[in-house]
Amino acid sequence: MMKKLFIVFGGIVLLLVLVIVGGMAYLQTAFPKVSPAPSFTIDQTPERVARGEYLVKHVMACLDCHSEKNRAFYSQPIVPGTEGKGGKMFPGVPGKLYMPNITPAALSSWTDGQILHSITAGVGKDGEPLAPMMPFTEYRYLSKQDAAAIVAYLRSMPAISNEQPIPESSLNFPLNLIFRTIPKDPEPSAQPDPAEKVAVGKYLTQIAGCKFCHTQMVQGKMAEGMEFAGGHEFPVPDYGTTRSANITPDDETGIGDWDEDDFIGMFKTFADSMGRQIPVKIGEKQTEMPWTLYAGMTEEDLSAIYAYLQTVKPVKNEVEIFTPTDEEVR
């Protein structure tokens, strides 16, 4: 009798192992499920490059992750001469995730279609998935015009080579398999009519990744019903943990009592040299919010974003914006 039980138990264990191995093999081979990169060449007209520069620097803040940052100043402004070179390790990820170089020094062997596909679908030149810490889940809604403008600008950037090769990223199990399921084909939005202020604001808010950063994450997904209510945690090495603010129009815990001038003024505080160089000592409040980049947005676009945020559902959620590390508390 016992022998039969051992045989049955062994058969169940073997079956579970086969199911797990088969599932892992399926995720590894069947995903990401995206179409091939499009084949085309984008004309680098001055207007297109200028639009792309504006989006990359001041709306999508791509350079915030793909450059070196000076943590001695509030909002960690970019170190001049490192724009787009990548190389830094993304903090707080199970495993090791390194930011790639997005200047022509690294992209010269990529086609325009491959660059666009990486931004809007979330797959690299080799078809492998990118980590969704780059919010391609939001960039997939870029209009065709804006996506092309971004590629045109990236092609025009100064080529900056890394002194040392950027290490290969490696993510821990099961995150390495889960990330394979996230890339999807892009769903480009229509370019919003400039006269439709709220529509413009909604579009800019989306491609800027505002919801992505200002929503709590639960098991790797945005918490349902907490969109824009803040609380997403970001570790700041040596300083502590910063959390995104509640930007819903809740009067008590969000920006419901802000007027448009308050909203725009908050961004423009960081537009001049003094605002870009506010000293921060270890143990003092630091942030991952790239204020110094977003400060370059036009007042018209900031006004549109404010108008849209006033239309989202108010959520009462008090957020503790910053806590220092244990060492600093002591």
N, C-alpha and C positions, 0 to 999 in steps of 0.2 A: 504493500500500500504506500509506504513512504517513498519507495523507488519511483512509483508512478507520479506521486506529487512532485518529486524533484524534476522528473521529466517534463511535466506540465509547466512547472514554474520556469524551468530553463527555456522551454519553448516560448513562453510569454516574454521573457527577458530578451531572447533572440529576436522576436518579432518587433519589440519596441526599439531595439537597436537598429534593425533594418529600416523601420519607419523614420527614425531620427536621421539616419545616414541618408536615406532617400530624400527626405525633406531638405536637408542641407545641400545635397547635390542638385536638387531642383532649383532652389533659390540661387545657387551659384551659377547655374547654366541658363536658366530661363529668364533671369532678370539682369539688368533693367530692361523693361519692355518699352522701348522707344524706337521711333523711326530713325533711319540713317540721317546723318547730318546733311543739310541741303548743299547743293553745289552752285555757288555763284560768287561773283566778285563785287564788292561794294565800292562805289566811287567815293573818294575822299574829298568831297567838296568842302570849301571853307565853312559853309553854313552847317553841314552835317557834322563836321569835326567839332565845331563850337557847341552844338547841341549835345554831342556826346560828352564833351569835357564837362559841361554843366551837370549832366546827369551823373557821371562817374564821380565827380568831386563833391557835389553839393546836394544831390537828391538821394542817390543810392549809396553814397559814401563808401564806394568800393575800396578806396585807398586806405580806409581806416584799418582794414584787416590785412591788406597786401603791402604794407609799408612798416617801417620801424616807427615806434612811437616814444615820445619823451614823457615818461611817467612822473617826472619831477614837476610837471605843470598840470593843472586841472583839465580834465577831458583828454589828456594824453595827446597833444598835437603831434602831427607827423614830423619826423626828423627830415629837414630839407636834404634832398639828394637821394632819398630812399623810396621815392614815390613809385609804388607798384612792384618793387623788387622781391617782395615776399620773404619767406625764410623763417618767420617766427612761428612758434608752436602755439596752437590754439589752446587756452587753458580750460581745465574742467571737463575734458573729454576722456572717456575710458579708452586708453590707448595713447597713441601719439599722432597728432594731426598737424601737419605743417602747411603754412600758407604758400601757394605757388607764386612764382614770378609771372606777372601779367604784362610785362613790357615786351617790346619787340625782341629783346634779347632771348626770351623764351618762346615767343609765339611766332617766330619767323617761319617755322616749319608747319604751322597750322594754316589751314584754309580759312577764309572768312566764314564759311558755313560751319566749320568745326568750332570756331570761337563763339559764334552766335548760339550754336547748339549747347555748348557748355553752360552758357549763361541762362538760357531759357528752358532747357530740358534737364540739365543737371548731370550730363555725362561728359567725360573727357575725350580727348582725341582718339584714345584707344577704345572708346565705348564703355569704359568702366565708370561706375557711379561716383559722383562727387559727394562729399559730406554736406548735408543740408544745413550746416552752420552757415554756409553761404545760402541765403534764402532764395534759391532758384524756384522754390515753390511759389514765391511771389513774383519773381522776375519773369516767370512763364507768361504773365499777362502783359508784358511790355508790348506796346504797339510795334508794328513792323518798322515804322519810321524810326522810333527811338532805339530799337534793338540794333538797327543798322548803324545809327549814329554812334552808339557805344563802341561797336566794332571799329568804325572809322577812327574814333579817337584813340582807342588802344593801339591801333597801328601807327598813330602819329606820335605817341609818347617817346621820350628819350629812352633808348635801350640801356638798361642798367643790368649788368651782370653781377651775379653773386660771387663773392670771393671764394666761398666754399659751396659745393653742390648742396642743394636742399635735400635733406634726408627723405626717404620714402615714408609716407604715412602708413600707420598700421593701427587698426581699430580692434578692440577686444570683441570676442564672441559674447553675445549674439549680435552686437551692434553692427558688426561688419556685414552680416547677412541682412539685417533689417534695412540698412541703408540702401541695399540693392533694389528694394521694392518701391522706393520713394520717387525716383525720376519718372517723369511723364512727358508726353509730347506737349509743346507749348500751346497755349490758347490765347493768341495775341488779341489785345483789346483794340477797339477803334480809337484813333487819336481824338481825345475829347474836344468838343467845341469850346474855345476860349471864353465864349459868352456864358457857358453853363458852369458857373463858379463851383457849385457843389460837386458836379461830375469831375471837374478838373481836380478838385481836392481829393476825391475818392481815388482817382487814378494815381495821383502823386503819393498818397498815403500808402497805397498798395505796393507800388514799385520801390518805395523807400523802405519797405519792410517794417512799418510802424506796428502793425498788428503782431507781426512775428516776434518783435522784441518786447512789446508792451502787453503780452498775454502770458499768464502763468503756464508752465509746462508740467504735464502730468504723464509720466511714463513715455516721455518723448513726444507727446502730442499737446497741442494747445487745449487748455481746459475749456470745455464747452460752457458757454454762457458767461465767460470771463474775458471776452475779447476786449482789448484795449484797457483793461482794468489794472494792468501793471503786475508787478510781483515776480517777473522773470528774473532769475538770479544769474549774475555774472561774477565769477571770481576775478579779483584784481590781485595778481601775485604781489606779495609783500605788504599789501594794504588791507585787504579784507574782502567783503562781498558787497557788491552794489546790486540794487534791484531797480527795475524799470518802474516809472511812475504811472499812476492811474491817470489816463488821458481821456476818460469818458467824461461827459458833461454832468457828472454827479457834483452837487454843490458842496458837499462836505469833504469828500476824499479825492475828487477829481478836479477838472478844470471848469466846472459849471459856473463858478463865480469869476472866471477870467473874462475880460473883454478882448477884442481883437488886438488892441494895442498891447495889452499884457502879453499875449501869446507871441506876437511878432517881436516885441521888445526883449523877451527872454532869449530868443535866438540871436538877435542882433547885439546882445551884450558881449558876445564872443567874436564879433566881426573885426574889431581893431586889434592892434598889436598888444595892448594891455589885456584885453579879454582872452587873447591866445596864450598869454604867459602869466597865468595866475599860479604862483608857487604852491605846491602841496608837499608837505612832509609825510614820511611814513607814519601811519597811525591817524592821519587826518582824512577827511572825506575825499574819496576819489570816485570817478565815474567812468563807465564804458560808453556813455552817450557821446558821440562825436560832435559836440556842439560847435567846435571850431570849423568843421566841414559844413554842417548844416547852416551855419551862419551866412554862408555864401548864397543861399537861396534868395530869390527875389522876394520883395515884400508882397508882390501879387500872388506868388505861389504859396507863401506862408499864409496869406489871407484865405486862399482857397482851401488849404488843409484845415485851418481853423473852422471854416464854414462847414466842411464835411464832418469834422469831429463833433460838432454841435448836434449833428443828426443821429449819431450812434446811440445805442441804448445806454443810459446811465447805469453804472454799477457801483454800489457802495463797497469799497475795498480799501481799507487803510493800509498803506505800504510803508514798511520801515526801509527807507531808501538805502541806507548804508550801515553795515556793522563791521568793525575792525576785526582782525584776526585775534585768536586767543592770546597770542603773545603780546599784542598791542593792548588788549584789554587789561592784562596783568601789569 
